[in-house]
């Protein structure tokens, strides 16, 4: 089976980290997110992935220079202009004449894709959507269904009070060619707003799942994904990647430093007397003597100076916090004009 993975977004909610690295290539417990996603798909029989690219496309080609991942073939398509979710799927699926699986490139999940495909086949569906349950459905496509799983409505981002259910679009779909043919070529089209609503009553089904599911697209959720792997809430074995890595090769932690519930990439330094708690340090990040880092993400090569406190911050690549300062709740390294 072939999969289309939508990885073209700019990852604006994860800036400044995504200035230098696409969101889908940021690591989750020292494994690039996209590798975790591909291992999960491979475990359900996917043998080819088409990456629908837009932002920083060369980064993906550099990451997979041989065009494969553990035997899974990788193809790249690059949108010259944004085509939306439906337009991007149609563009990426050009030349594929069979049923396809589609997934968003920012959702960490152990959804049973095999079960999703089986339901799709049993129901004779044109399209089948995986659903997950959330506390606040207002930021999602809300999908009420009947007892057989047939979709009754598709309500994109309703108010919390008006949401007909708390089961929402989980961003994984099985699509027949008949669905792709409904999407205009070369146009910016949303599958959630323009295509799925037209399929209601014509073979649009959904599967409710209590599988682990998280959108890693904000700093809070990115940190939560790490914590969930460390706590065993998410089962990495289901994705073919057995253990989360907490300390990368070449990393140095002083004997009197404190590191708790944190993940450190390659060649990081945690110096004497420093504390790192509930945080993620990407490759080459440094925490100087006596510094305290908590609930923060340090980008590649970022430095927290001597006796500096960094709480609830995101530091971009190469950012240096001066010694003796205190920073809290900041995105440090944003470019002019960004919020």
N, C-alpha and C positions, 0 to 999 in steps of 0.2 A: 504494500500500500504506500502511496505517496502522500506527503504532508506539505502544506504551505504554512510557513511560520512568518508572522507579520512582525518584523523587527526594524521597521523604517522610521519609527518615531524619534524625536529629539531628546526625550527623557527630561523635559524641562523641570519636572518636580524634583528631580534628583540633581539638579545643578547645585554646586559647581562640579560635582564628580563627573557628569556626563559631557563636560566640555572636551575632555580628552579621551573618553571611553564610552562607546554606546552602552545604553542601559543593559542590554541583553548579554554583554560581555563582562559586566561587573561580577566579581566572584561572590558566591554564597558559600561560606566556610571553605574558602580557598579553591573552589572549583567554579569556573565561569558558569554563570547561570544558564547560558545556552547549551553548554555541555550537559548539564543536569537534565534540561528539557529534552535534548536529543536522546540521551540514554533512556529516559522514560518512554519516549515514542518508540524507540527501537525494541524495548521490552514488549511492545504490543504489535510487533510485526511491521513497523514502518521501515522501509529499506531505502527510501530516498526523501530528502528534505529540500524544498525550494525556499530559499531565504528571500523574502520580499524586502529589499533594502531601499533606504533613502538617505538617512543621516549617517555620515562617516562610513560609507560602504567599504572603503579600502581596509578598514580595521577587521572586517569579517574575512576578507580574502587573505589577509596576513595571518589571521588566527588559524584558518584551515587552508594552508597553502596547497595541499594536495587534493582539495575538493572532496574530502571524506572525513567521517568521524567513526572510528572503530568499525569500519566496513560499511557504514551508511553513506551513500552517495549524497553530495551536497551540490546544488546548483544555485546560482546567484542571479537575481534580476534586480535592476536598479531603476526606480522611477525617476524620470527627469523632473516631473512635477508631481506633487502629492495627489494621489488618486482615491483617497479615502479607504475604508476597510473593504468595501465591495469591489471598487475599482482596482485596488491592490491585489485582491485575490484573483480577479479575472486576469489581470496582467501576469501574475506569477504562474497561473495555471495554464497559460498558453502552451499548446502542444500536448497537454495531458488529456487523454480521452476517456479516463476512468473516474470512478468515485474518488474524492479526495478528502483528507482530514485537514482541518484548518485550526491553528491555535495562535493565540496572542503571545508575543515574545516577552511578556513581563509577568506571567502567572506561574508560580511554583505550585505544583499539585501532584498528587499520586492517584488522580482519577483513573478508574478502570476503563480505558479506551476500548478494550476488547468487548466489554459489556455494552458500551455506547454503540459500537458498530453492530452488535448483535440485535439490539433494540431497533436500530435503524432498519435492519434487514427484515425483522419480524413484522414491523409496522408498514413496510412498503413505502417509507417516507422519501420525500425529495430532499429534505434537510432535517437533521436532528441536532439539537442544541443541548449541551451539558448545562445543568443548573446547580447553583450552590446557594445556601441559605445565609443571609447576612442580617445584622441587627438594623442597619439603616439602608434601605434599598434605593434611596433617592439619587445616588450617584451611579446607578446601574440601569441596564435594560431589564425591566421586570416582566416575568413570563408566567402568567397563570395558565394552568393546564386542566384538562378533564382527567377522569380516572384512568384513561388509557394512555395518557401522556400526550394527547393531541393539544397543541397550543391554541388557546382561546383568544389571546391578545398578546401584543408585544408593545409594551409601554416604555419608551426610552426616557430614563431619568425623571420619574414623576416626583412630586413633592412627597415627603414622608407620610403625610396624612392621606394622600390620594392613592398611594400604592396599593394595588389589589392583592398583593401577596409579598412575602419576603424572600421568595425564590427568584434568583436573578441569573442573567446570562453569565456563564462562567468562562466564556471566551474560547471554548473548544467545540467545533462543529464537524459533522459529517455531511458532505454536500455531493449531490448527484450532478451530472453534467447539465441537467435541465435547469438547475439553479444558476449555474454559471452563464447559461445562455440568456438569462433574464437581465444580466448586468451589462449595461452599455460599455463598449470598449473605449478606452482612452478618456473616460470622464471621471470626475471626482464624485463617487457615490458611496453612501454609507450603507453597509449591509443591515445594520440595526434599524435604521430609519426608513430606508427606501426599498429593501428587498424582503426581509423577513415578514413585515406586515402584509405584503402582497401574497404570501404563501399560506396565510391562515385559512384553514378549510381546504387547502390544496396539497396537504402532505407535509405540514410542518409539525414535527414532534419534538419532545424534550424529555430528558432523563434527569430526575432529581438524584443528587449524590451527596452523601455526607463525607466524602473524601476530603483530605486536607487541601486547602485552597487559600492562596494569598497573592495579591497583586503587590509586587515588590517596588512599585514605582514612586514611593515616597521614602524619605529618610526613616520615618517611624516604622514603616512596614519592612524596609530593608533590614533594619536592626532586628525586628521581630522574627523575620525568616531565619536569621542566624540563631537567635535564642531558641526557636522551635526545633531546629536541627540538633542543637546542643542538648535540649531537653528530651529528645526522642519523640516529640509531637508529630513531626513529619518523618515518614519512613523512607530514607534514602535508598534502601535496598530495592524498593518498588521502582526506582528509577535506574537501577543497575549500578549505583555508586554507593558502596557499602558504608563508609564511615566519613563523617565530617572531619576536615582537617582544621585543627585549632592553632597550630604554630607552623609557619612555613619554613622552608630550608634557609639556613643562614641567619636566622633571627636570633638575637641575643637578649636575654632577660637577666638583669643583675640579681645576685643571690638575695638581696634585701628589697627587691622590688615586689609589688603586689599586682598580680594579674588575675582577675576574677570574671567569669562568664563573658569572656572576650575572645575574639579571633584575630590572630596576627598573620599577615602575609609574609612573603619572603623578605629576607634582609632587613627586617625591622630592628629597632633598638629600643629597649625599655631600660633606662639607666637607674643607677643607685637611688633608692628611696622613692622612686616614682610609683604611681598607682594608675592602673588601667582597669576600669570596671564597666561591664555591659557595653563594650565598645568594639568597633572594628577598625583595625589598622591595615590599610592596603600596603602593597609592596614598598619597602624602603622608608616607611614612616618612622619617625623618631620621637620618643618622649624623654626629655632631658631630666637630669637629677632633680628629685623633689617635686616634679610636676604631677598634677592630678588630672586624669582624663576620664570622664564618665558619660555614658549614654551618648557617645559621639562617634562620628565616622571621620577618620583621617585619610585623605586621599594619598596617592603615591608620592613619596618623598616629602610629605608634609612634616613639619617640625613644631613641637610644642616645647617652648623654652624652659629654662631653669625656673622651678618654683612657680610655674604658671598653672592656672586652673582653667580647664576647658570642659564645660558641662553642657550637654545637649546641643553640640555644634556639629556642623559639617565643614570640613576644611578641604578645599580644592587641591589639585596636584601642585606640589611645591610650595604651598603656603607656609609661612613661618610666623609663629606667634612669639612675640618678644618675651624675654625673661621677665618674671615678676608681674605679669598681667593676669587679668581675670576676664574670661569671656563666657557667656551663657546664651544658649538659644539662638545662635547666629549661623548664617550661611556665609562663610568667609572665602572670598575668591570669586564672587560674582562679578560679571562684566558690567560696565556702565549701561544703564537702561534696563537691566534685569532686576526683578524683585525676588 
